[in-house]
Amino acid sequence: MRSIIELIVALVFVALFFFGLAYFLPQSGHVERSIVIERPASQVFDLVNSYKRFDVWSPWHAKDPEMQTMLSGEVMGFGATHKMVSSNPKIGTVEQRIIESDPYRLVKIQHNWNRFGNATVTYRFKPDDLGVQTTWSYDIDLGMDPVMRYRGMYLDSAIGEDLQMGLMRLKAMLESTPFARDYSDIDVKTVDLLPRDALQTTGSTTIYTADEVLNIPAAIDETVAKLNEFAQKNKLQVTGRPQVKMLSKDRYSASFDVLLPVAGLENVKLPNDIKAAKTLAGKFLMAEHWGRRSLSNVTGEKMQAFMSVRGIEPVGGITTPERFEELVGEMPIPEENGNGQGEDEDEGVAGFEASTAEEGADTDPNTEYVTRVYFLLEALPQVEPATEEGQGEPAAEGSEATAQS
C-alpha cells in the first residue's frame, strides 16, 4: 500500500514539474525560411497574393496531389480564401485567408490548421542584387496550454521543411518561364471590343543590306496614310483609330495588315489592294505603351509575363499569342506616367527595329506617342462587312477594371 502511495506522489510531482516547466517555455512559436528568386517583385507578389495557382507550388499539394481544395472570396488580395482537406495526417485540414496585402512588399494570411490551430503566415519581399529575397514565416500564439507549449519546441522541425520546399517550388515555377519582365509599371485591363466596318490593306517593308535598318513604323504610317487618303477621297467617316496586326517579320522584311474603322462603305467601289473588313473584335487583354513605337514589344513582353504569372492563356498560346496594336497618337504625359517606358529604350532589339529618324523629334515635349497593345483572350464569331447602312456595330471601349483573371 505504501509503495502505491509513493508512486502516486511521484506521479503528482512529475505532473507538477511537467506543467510547471511548460509555463517557462515560450508562449509563441516562430518559423521562417528565405530564398532569393531571380524575378521581379511584381511577379513574386502576384503569385503569392492569389490562390489561383497556389496548388502548383504548395508544399502540401506536392505531398498529396489528391487532396481536395476549395477557393472562395476575392480572386486576389484581401479576402481571398483557400481551403485544403487531406487524408494525410501530416497535412489534415487547412483554411487560409489573406488579411493584408501591401504590393511588392508583404502578404499576410490568417492560417487555421487543425494540427496547430490559428496562426499568422507572412510573406515578405525585399529587393536583392539577383532578384527578390522572399521570406515565408509562420507565427502562432501557443497560449497557456502546456501541451501546445511543448509542441512549440518542435515547431521548426514540424513545418520548417514544408516552408523551405514551398519556397523552392515557388522559385522553380517562376524561374522556369522565359518571361522575366517587371510589369509593375503598366496598367493591364480586360476589354471587350465589338466589330466595326473598316478598310483593310496589307503593307510591307524590305531592306537589302545589313547596313540598312528596317523601319516598320514608317511603313505602317505610309499604309495608314493610304487608307486615310482613300477614306477622305470617298467621303467616308473615320470612326476609330488604326489597328495594326503583324503578319511576318524577320531581319530584312516585315508585312502587316492595317484596318481603319470607317462608316459609309455602302456602294463604295474598292480598289484591288483595299477591301472591306471588320475590325478585330473579342475579349482582349490591353495595356498602353508610352513612347517610341519601335519599342512597343517591350510592353508586349511585360503583358506576357503578366499572363504567365496569373495563369491567363491567350488565343494562340502565351509564347505566340494573337496580338494587334492600336495607334492612339500623341497624348499629354501624365504627371506620374505609370508606364515608365523610358527605362527600356536602350533595349532596341526587344521591339521593332528602331527608326533611323528619332520618333517624336518634332513633337510637343509634353506629349508622348501612345500605342495600345492587345492580346486576344476570346474571339467573337466572324461577321461579314456591312453592305447596307446601319449593319455595323459600334465598338465598346471595354471595361475599366484591372485584369484579375
C-alpha positions as CSV (number, residue, x, y, z in Angstrom):
1,M,0.0,0.0,0.0
2,R,2.8,2.3,0.9
3,S,4.5,1.7,-2.4
4,I,1.3,2.6,-4.2
5,I,1.0,5.9,-2.3
6,E,4.7,6.7,-3.1
7,L,4.1,6.0,-6.7
8,I,1.1,8.3,-6.8
9,V,3.0,11.1,-5.0
10,A,5.9,10.6,-7.5
11,L,3.5,10.9,-10.4
12,V,1.9,14.0,-9.0
13,F,5.4,15.6,-8.6
14,V,6.3,14.7,-12.2
15,A,3.0,16.1,-13.4
16,L,3.5,19.3,-11.4
17,F,7.1,19.5,-12.8
18,F,5.8,18.9,-16.4
19,F,3.1,21.6,-16.1
20,G,5.2,24.0,-14.2
21,L,8.1,23.8,-16.6
22,A,5.6,24.4,-19.5
23,Y,4.9,27.9,-18.2
24,F,8.6,28.8,-18.5
25,L,8.6,27.8,-22.2
26,P,7.9,30.5,-24.9
27,Q,4.2,31.4,-25.3
28,S,4.7,32.0,-29.1
29,G,6.2,30.0,-31.9
30,H,8.0,31.4,-34.9
31,V,9.4,29.6,-38.0
32,E,10.7,31.2,-41.2
33,R,12.6,30.4,-44.3
34,S,14.0,32.6,-47.0
35,I,15.1,32.2,-50.6
36,V,16.2,34.5,-53.4
37,I,14.0,34.4,-56.5
38,E,15.5,35.8,-59.7
39,R,12.4,37.5,-60.9
40,P,10.9,41.0,-60.3
41,A,8.9,41.6,-57.1
42,S,5.8,42.2,-59.1
43,Q,5.8,38.5,-60.3
44,V,6.6,37.0,-56.9
45,F,4.0,39.2,-55.2
46,D,1.2,38.4,-57.7
47,L,1.7,34.7,-57.4
48,V,1.6,34.7,-53.6
49,N,-1.3,37.3,-53.5
50,S,-3.7,34.9,-55.1
51,Y,-4.6,31.3,-54.5
52,K,-5.5,30.6,-58.1
53,R,-2.2,28.8,-58.7
54,F,-1.3,28.0,-55.1
55,D,-1.7,24.3,-55.6
56,V,1.1,24.4,-58.3
57,W,3.8,25.4,-55.8
58,S,2.3,24.4,-52.5
59,P,4.5,22.0,-50.5
60,W,1.4,20.3,-49.1
61,H,-0.1,19.6,-52.5
62,A,3.2,18.1,-53.6
63,K,2.8,15.6,-50.7
64,D,-0.9,14.8,-51.5
65,P,-1.9,15.7,-55.1
66,E,-5.3,14.1,-54.5
67,M,-6.3,16.4,-51.7
68,Q,-9.5,18.5,-52.0
69,T,-9.0,22.2,-52.5
70,M,-11.6,25.0,-52.5
71,L,-11.3,28.7,-53.4
72,S,-13.7,31.4,-52.2
73,G,-13.8,35.2,-51.7
74,E,-11.8,37.5,-53.8
75,V,-9.6,36.3,-56.7
76,M,-6.6,38.3,-55.4
77,G,-5.6,40.2,-52.3
78,F,-7.7,40.9,-49.1
79,G,-10.4,38.3,-48.7
80,A,-9.0,35.6,-51.0
81,T,-9.6,32.3,-49.2
82,H,-8.2,28.8,-49.8
83,K,-9.1,25.5,-48.1
84,M,-7.5,22.2,-48.4
85,V,-8.5,18.8,-46.9
86,S,-6.2,15.9,-47.0
87,S,-6.3,12.3,-45.7
88,N,-2.6,12.6,-44.9
89,P,-2.4,13.2,-41.1
90,K,0.7,15.4,-41.6
91,I,-1.5,17.8,-43.6
92,G,-5.0,17.5,-42.4
93,T,-7.3,20.4,-42.9
94,V,-6.0,24.0,-43.5
95,E,-8.0,27.1,-44.2
96,Q,-6.2,30.3,-45.0
97,R,-7.4,33.8,-45.8
98,I,-5.4,36.9,-47.0
99,I,-5.9,39.7,-44.4
100,E,-3.3,42.2,-45.6
101,S,-1.7,42.9,-48.9
102,D,0.9,45.6,-49.5
103,P,2.0,45.5,-53.2
104,Y,5.5,44.1,-53.8
105,R,6.3,44.2,-50.0
106,L,4.1,42.0,-47.9
107,V,1.2,39.5,-47.9
108,K,-0.3,38.5,-44.5
109,I,-2.5,35.5,-44.1
110,Q,-4.8,34.2,-41.3
111,H,-3.9,30.5,-41.2
112,N,-6.1,27.9,-39.4
113,W,-4.5,24.4,-39.3
114,N,-6.2,21.6,-37.4
115,R,-2.7,20.4,-36.3
116,F,-1.8,23.7,-34.6
117,G,-4.8,26.0,-34.6
118,N,-4.9,29.7,-35.6
119,A,-1.6,31.3,-36.8
120,T,-0.4,34.1,-38.9
121,V,1.5,33.4,-42.1
122,T,3.5,36.3,-43.6
123,Y,5.4,36.6,-46.9
124,R,7.9,39.4,-47.1
125,F,9.6,40.6,-50.3
126,K,12.9,42.5,-50.2
127,P,14.9,43.6,-53.3
128,D,18.1,41.7,-53.8
129,D,21.0,42.1,-56.3
130,L,19.8,38.9,-58.0
131,G,16.1,39.4,-57.7
132,V,13.8,39.3,-54.7
133,Q,14.6,37.9,-51.2
134,T,11.3,36.1,-50.3
135,T,10.7,35.2,-46.7
136,W,7.9,32.9,-45.6
137,S,7.2,33.0,-41.8
138,Y,4.7,31.2,-39.6
139,D,3.8,32.7,-36.2
140,I,1.5,31.1,-33.6
141,D,0.3,32.0,-30.1
142,L,0.7,28.8,-28.1
143,G,-1.5,30.2,-25.3
144,M,-1.5,28.7,-21.8
145,D,-1.9,25.1,-22.9
146,P,1.2,23.2,-21.7
147,V,0.9,20.6,-24.4
148,M,1.0,23.3,-27.1
149,R,4.0,24.9,-25.5
150,Y,5.9,21.7,-25.6
151,R,4.8,21.2,-29.2
152,G,6.1,24.7,-29.9
153,M,9.6,23.4,-29.1
154,Y,9.4,21.2,-32.2
155,L,7.6,23.7,-34.4
156,D,10.6,24.4,-36.6
157,S,11.2,20.7,-37.3
158,A,7.5,20.1,-37.9
159,I,6.9,22.7,-40.6
160,G,10.2,24.3,-41.4
161,E,10.9,21.7,-44.2
162,D,7.4,22.5,-45.7
163,L,8.2,26.2,-45.8
164,Q,11.5,25.6,-47.5
165,M,10.1,23.2,-50.0
166,G,7.3,25.7,-50.8
167,L,9.8,28.4,-51.5
168,M,11.9,26.2,-53.7
169,R,8.8,25.2,-55.7
170,L,7.8,28.9,-56.0
171,K,11.3,29.8,-57.2
172,A,11.4,26.9,-59.7
173,M,7.9,27.8,-61.0
174,L,8.7,31.5,-61.7
175,E,12.3,31.0,-63.0
176,S,11.3,28.2,-65.4
177,T,9.3,30.6,-67.6
178,P,11.1,32.8,-70.2
179,F,9.0,35.9,-69.3
180,A,11.1,37.8,-66.8
181,R,9.9,41.4,-67.4
182,D,8.8,43.6,-64.5
183,Y,5.2,44.6,-65.3
184,S,4.5,46.8,-62.2
185,D,4.7,50.0,-64.4
186,I,1.9,49.1,-66.8
187,D,-1.9,49.0,-66.2
188,V,-3.3,45.8,-67.7
189,K,-7.0,45.7,-68.3
190,T,-9.6,43.3,-69.8
191,V,-11.6,44.9,-72.6
192,D,-14.4,43.8,-74.9
193,L,-14.3,45.1,-78.5
194,L,-17.2,44.7,-80.9
195,P,-16.7,44.6,-84.7
196,R,-16.9,47.7,-86.8
197,D,-16.8,48.3,-90.6
198,A,-13.3,49.0,-91.7
199,L,-11.0,49.4,-94.7
200,Q,-8.2,46.9,-94.7
201,T,-5.0,46.7,-96.7
202,T,-1.7,44.9,-96.4
203,G,1.6,46.8,-96.1
204,S,5.2,45.7,-96.1
205,T,8.8,46.9,-96.0
206,T,12.1,45.3,-97.1
207,I,15.8,46.1,-96.8
208,Y,18.5,44.5,-98.9
209,T,21.8,45.0,-97.0
210,A,22.9,44.5,-93.4
211,D,23.8,48.2,-93.1
212,E,20.1,49.3,-93.5
213,V,17.6,49.5,-90.7
214,L,14.1,48.0,-91.0
215,N,11.8,51.0,-90.4
216,I,8.5,49.3,-89.6
217,P,6.8,52.4,-88.0
218,A,7.4,54.5,-91.1
219,A,6.0,51.7,-93.4
220,I,2.9,51.5,-91.1
221,D,2.4,55.3,-91.3
222,E,2.5,55.2,-95.1
223,T,-0.1,52.4,-95.2
224,V,-2.4,54.3,-92.7
225,A,-2.0,57.5,-94.8
226,K,-3.0,55.5,-97.9
227,L,-6.3,54.4,-96.2
228,N,-6.9,57.8,-94.8
229,E,-6.5,59.3,-98.2
230,F,-8.9,56.8,-99.8
231,A,-11.5,57.5,-97.0
232,Q,-11.2,61.2,-97.5
233,K,-11.5,61.0,-101.3
234,N,-14.6,58.9,-101.0
235,K,-16.2,60.9,-98.1
236,L,-16.0,58.0,-95.6
237,Q,-16.2,58.9,-91.9
238,V,-13.3,57.6,-89.9
239,T,-14.8,56.1,-86.7
240,G,-11.8,54.9,-84.8
241,R,-8.0,54.5,-84.6
242,P,-6.0,52.3,-87.0
243,Q,-5.4,48.7,-85.9
244,V,-2.2,47.0,-87.0
245,K,-1.6,43.3,-87.0
246,M,1.9,41.9,-87.9
247,L,1.8,39.1,-90.4
248,S,5.5,38.3,-90.6
249,K,8.8,39.8,-89.5
250,D,12.5,39.0,-89.8
251,R,15.8,40.8,-90.1
252,Y,15.2,42.1,-93.7
253,S,11.4,42.3,-94.1
254,A,8.1,42.7,-92.5
255,S,4.4,42.6,-93.5
256,F,1.3,43.7,-91.7
257,D,-2.4,44.3,-92.0
258,V,-3.8,47.7,-91.3
259,L,-7.5,48.2,-90.5
260,L,-9.1,51.7,-90.5
261,P,-12.6,51.9,-88.9
262,V,-15.0,53.8,-91.2
263,A,-18.7,54.4,-91.8
264,G,-20.4,54.7,-95.1
265,L,-18.8,51.9,-97.1
266,E,-22.0,51.1,-98.9
267,N,-21.8,51.5,-102.6
268,V,-18.1,52.5,-102.5
269,K,-16.0,50.9,-105.2
270,L,-12.8,49.5,-103.7
271,P,-9.5,49.1,-105.5
272,N,-7.8,45.7,-105.6
273,D,-5.4,46.4,-102.8
274,I,-8.1,47.7,-100.3
275,K,-11.0,45.6,-99.1
276,A,-14.0,45.9,-96.8
277,A,-13.5,44.2,-93.4
278,K,-14.4,44.2,-89.8
279,T,-12.2,45.5,-87.0
280,L,-10.6,42.9,-84.7
281,A,-13.1,42.0,-82.0
282,G,-13.5,39.9,-78.9
283,K,-12.3,39.8,-75.3
284,F,-8.7,41.2,-75.0
285,L,-6.0,42.0,-72.5
286,M,-4.8,45.6,-73.1
287,A,-2.1,47.9,-71.9
288,E,-0.8,51.2,-73.2
289,H,2.7,51.7,-74.4
290,W,4.0,55.2,-73.9
291,G,7.0,56.3,-76.0
292,R,8.7,55.0,-79.1
293,R,6.6,52.8,-81.2
294,S,9.6,50.7,-82.2
295,L,9.7,49.5,-78.5
296,S,6.1,48.6,-78.1
297,N,7.2,44.9,-78.0
298,V,8.6,45.7,-74.6
299,T,5.1,46.3,-73.3
300,G,4.0,43.2,-75.1
301,E,6.7,41.1,-73.2
302,K,5.5,42.6,-69.9
303,M,2.0,41.6,-70.7
304,Q,3.2,38.0,-71.5
305,A,4.9,38.0,-68.1
306,F,1.6,39.2,-66.5
307,M,-0.3,36.4,-68.2
308,S,2.3,33.8,-67.3
309,V,2.2,34.6,-63.6
310,R,-1.6,34.9,-63.4
311,G,-2.3,31.8,-65.4
312,I,-4.0,33.6,-68.3
313,E,-4.0,31.7,-71.6
314,P,-4.4,33.9,-74.7
315,V,-5.6,32.6,-78.0
316,G,-2.6,31.1,-79.8
317,G,-0.8,30.3,-76.6
318,I,1.4,32.5,-74.4
319,T,4.5,32.3,-76.5
320,T,2.8,33.0,-79.8
321,P,-0.4,34.9,-78.8
322,E,-2.9,36.6,-81.2
323,R,-1.9,40.2,-80.9
324,F,-2.6,43.6,-82.5
325,E,-1.8,47.2,-81.8
326,E,-4.0,50.3,-81.9
327,L,-2.3,53.6,-82.9
328,V,-3.7,56.2,-80.5
329,G,-1.2,59.0,-81.3
330,E,0.3,61.8,-79.2
331,M,-1.2,62.2,-75.7
332,P,-0.4,64.6,-72.8
333,I,2.1,63.0,-70.5
334,P,0.5,62.3,-67.0
335,E,2.2,63.9,-64.1
336,E,3.2,60.4,-62.9
337,N,3.5,58.3,-66.0
338,G,2.9,54.8,-64.7
339,N,4.2,53.2,-67.9
340,G,7.9,54.1,-67.4
341,Q,8.8,53.1,-70.9
342,G,11.9,55.2,-70.9
343,E,13.8,52.7,-68.9
344,D,13.6,50.2,-71.8
345,E,14.5,52.5,-74.7
346,D,18.1,51.2,-74.7
347,E,16.8,47.7,-75.4
348,G,16.2,48.3,-79.1
349,V,16.2,44.7,-80.1
350,A,13.3,44.0,-77.8
351,G,10.7,45.6,-80.1
352,F,10.5,46.6,-83.7
353,E,13.9,47.7,-85.1
354,A,14.4,51.4,-84.3
355,S,13.6,54.0,-86.9
356,T,16.6,55.8,-88.4
357,A,14.9,59.1,-87.6
358,E,14.2,59.7,-83.9
359,E,10.5,59.3,-83.4
360,G,8.7,62.3,-82.0
361,A,11.7,64.6,-82.5
362,D,9.5,67.5,-83.6
363,T,6.6,66.9,-81.3
364,D,5.5,68.7,-78.1
365,P,7.8,67.6,-75.3
366,N,4.8,67.5,-73.0
367,T,3.3,64.7,-75.0
368,E,4.2,61.1,-75.9
369,Y,3.1,58.7,-78.6
370,V,0.6,56.1,-77.2
371,T,0.2,52.6,-78.7
372,R,-2.3,50.2,-77.2
373,V,-1.2,46.6,-77.2
374,Y,-3.9,43.9,-77.3
375,F,-3.8,40.2,-76.7
376,L,-6.8,38.1,-77.7
377,L,-8.4,36.1,-74.9
378,E,-11.6,35.1,-76.6
379,A,-12.7,35.7,-80.2
380,L,-16.1,36.7,-81.4
381,P,-17.7,34.8,-84.3
382,Q,-16.7,36.2,-87.7
383,V,-19.2,38.5,-89.3
384,E,-19.3,39.9,-92.8
385,P,-18.7,43.6,-93.5
386,A,-21.8,45.7,-93.7
387,T,-23.4,46.1,-97.1
388,E,-26.3,48.2,-96.1
389,E,-26.4,51.3,-93.9
390,G,-26.7,50.6,-90.2
391,Q,-25.4,47.0,-90.2
392,G,-22.2,47.8,-88.4
393,E,-21.8,47.5,-84.6
394,P,-20.1,50.3,-82.6
395,A,-17.0,49.2,-80.7
396,A,-17.2,49.0,-77.0
397,E,-14.4,50.9,-75.2
398,G,-14.0,48.0,-72.8
399,S,-14.2,47.5,-69.1
400,E,-12.1,49.7,-66.8
401,A,-11.3,47.1,-64.2
402,T,-7.7,45.9,-64.0
403,A,-7.4,42.3,-65.1
404,Q,-7.8,39.9,-62.2
405,S,-8.0,36.6,-64.1
